[in-house]
């Protein structure tokens, strides 16, 4: 009973360190992003500037709250390596020796694919999506785009793409652990369309169908790429030497 209590307290203490280090890192990076807010907003507004649209704010606190929101979003992106490493490090005690070596590869790949999703969403999908959405007002109707609404829409949109692009990393880890296989994903491909649609509806920044489709289609393409990845992944071999050594120690203690 005492060992279990100590073990539980140790896990809670480790979780507390993970949360504290991650939050302090995000806070520090957010302060840096706050200093460069004007430059970050200029980058985020590139699609609107190209079409000669202008941002306005209609509330007294809207500009300040938008500055905080954008600074926090960019700060979270900057702190991704530290946050991902802290999360994966927290999982280390539950992993086997060969899985821990795999963990060292998953951390940089997790950061890479998340940032790749953000970049892909910003340059490949967002400009066309914004243009189509703003054109739905019809001829002779000039859009008045609120600063807060625009930044909130774009940050949620890019965050959704970052999370979607984490799918190959998660699938690779599950396939390596032997929890899923290529045959399993191929057999359940018919359910992937429904799952991708539901996930896109939950992550889409807006309630409109166009926003959902902009996210659902890339999500399904990412799923197909994950299926292809599992074709070349084999489950990691179990380290029986470690298990035998542990069984010998336990049997020796019993004697």
N, C-alpha and C positions, 0 to 999 in steps of 0.2 A: 504493500500500500504506500509506504514511504517513497520507494523508488519511483512509483508511478506519479506521485505528487510532484517530486523533484523534476522528473522528466517533463511533465506538463508545464511546470513553471519555467523550465529552460526553453521550451518551445514558445511559450508566450513572450518571454524576454527576447528571444531571437526575432519573433514577429514584430515586437515593439521597435527593435533596432532597425529592421527593414523599413518600417513605416516612417520612423523619424528621419533616417538618412535620406529616404526618397523625398519626403516633404521638404526638408531643408535644401536639398539639391534643386528641386523644382522652384522653391522660393528664390534662391540665389540666381538661378537662370532667368526667372521672371523679372527680377530687378534689372538685369542686363538688358533684357528685351524691352523693358519699360523705357530705358534710356534711348534706345534706337526705335522708338515707336513710329516716328514719322517715316523712316525708311521702310519699315515693315509694312505700314499701311500703304505706302506707295507701290510696293511690290504686289500686295494683295489687290490693289485697285487697277492693275495693268489691263485686265479685260475690259473694264468700264472706260478707261481713258482712251483705249483704241477706238471705241465707238462714240466718243465725245459725250459720255454720260458723267454726271457729277453727283457726288454724295452730299447729303444734307443731314443735319440732326435737328430733331423737332422737340427735344426735351432738354431741360436745364442740365440734368445729370447724364444725359445720353453719351456725350463725348467722353466724359471721364470714365464711365462704366465700360464703354467700348475699349478705351485704352487699357483698362485693367484686364478685360477679357482677352484681348489680343496678346497682351504681354504674358498672361498665364499660359495661353495656348502655345506660343513660341517658346516660352520657358520650359514647358513640358516636353516639347520636341528636342530642345537642347539637352535636357537631362535624361533622355531615353537610355543611353548606354549605362548610366549609373543605376537607374530604376530597374532595367531589365536584369542587370547583373545581381542586384540585391534580391530580386524575386527568385531568380534561378538558384542563387546561393542558398536561399532559405529552403529550397527543395533538395539540396545536396544530401542531407542525412538520410532521406528516404530512398536514395538511388543506390544502385550497385556500382561496383568499381568501373565496369565497362560503360555504364550509363553516365557516370561522372565525366568521363573523357568526351562523350558525346555532347555533354552540356557545354563544354568549352567552345564547341562549334555553333551551338544553337544561339548563344548570346549575341555574337556579332551578326549572325544571319537574321535574328529577330529584329534587331535595330535596322539592318539594311532593308529588309522587306517592308517594314513599316514606313520608313522614309521613302522607299520606292513607290509605295502606294500613295503617299501624300504628293509626291512630284508628279506621278501619273495622273492623279485626279486633277491637279491644278493646271497642268499644261495640255493634257489630252482630252479631258472630259468637261471641265468647268467652263472654258470659253464657249464651246458649242451649246452647252446646257443653258448658260446665262443668256446667250443670244436668242435661243428659241423661246425661253420663258419671257423675256422682255418684249419679244415680238408679238406675243399673244394679246397684248393690249389693243392691237389694231392700229390702222393708220390714223394719224392726227392726234394720237394720245401720247403725251410725253410722260415717261415714268419719273417719279420723284422718289429716289432710292434713299432710304434712311441709312445712316451710318451704322447704327446698332444692328438693324436687321440684316444688312449686307455682311458685316463681319461675322455675325452669329451664323448665318447661312453658310458662308464659305468655310468657317472653322469646323462646323459639324460635318459638312460635306467631305472635307479633307480627312477629318478624324475617322469617318466611316470607311474611306478608302484605305487608310492605314491599317485599320483592324481587319478588313477583308484580305489584304495582302499578307496577313499573318497566317492565313490558312495553309499554305504549303509547309511552313515551319511546323505547325501543329500536327499536320498529317504525317510529315516525315518522322516526327518524334513518336507518334502513336504506332506507325508502321514498324519503326525500329524496335519499339518495345513489344511488338507482336500483338497489339490490341486490335489492329485493323490490317487488312491486306488489299492487294490490287483486286482480287476476285470479289471481295466484299463490297468495295466501292463501285465496281462495274455492275454487280448484281442489283445494287440499290441506287443506281443512277436515276431511275425514274422518280425517286423521291427528292433528288437533289434540286430539281426545278422548284418544287414547293418550298423546300427549306431555304433556298436562295431568295425566293420572293418574300418569304416571311422575314428573313434577316434584313433584306433591303428595306422592307416597310418599317422595320424597327429602327434602322440606322439612317434612313433618308432624312435630310434636313427639312423637307417640306412635305405637306400632305398631298401634293399633286401627283398624278400618275407619271408625269414626265420625270420628276426627280427619282421616283421609285425605279423606273426603267433604266435611268442612267447608272444606277447602282446595281440593279439586279443582273443586268447583262454581263458587266465585268466580273461580278461575283461568281456567276456560273462558269465563265471562262477560267477563272482562278481555280474553281473546283476541278475542271477538266485537266488543268495543268497538274493539280495535286494527284489526280488519278494516274497520270503519266509518271509522276515521281515514284509512286508506290510500286510501279512495275519493276523498278531497278533497286528497290530497297529490300534487304533481307533482315529478318529479326536478329537482334544481337544475340550471340551465343551466351548461354548461362555459364557463369564462372563456378563450376562444380568444385574446384579446389578450395575456394573460400568456404563453401557450404560444408565440405568434408572436414576442414579444419575446425569450423565452428561446432560441428557435431562431435568431433573428438574431444574438444574442450568441455562441452556440456556433459558428455558421458564420463569424462575424467572427474568432473566435479561431483557427479552423482555417486561415483565409487568412493 
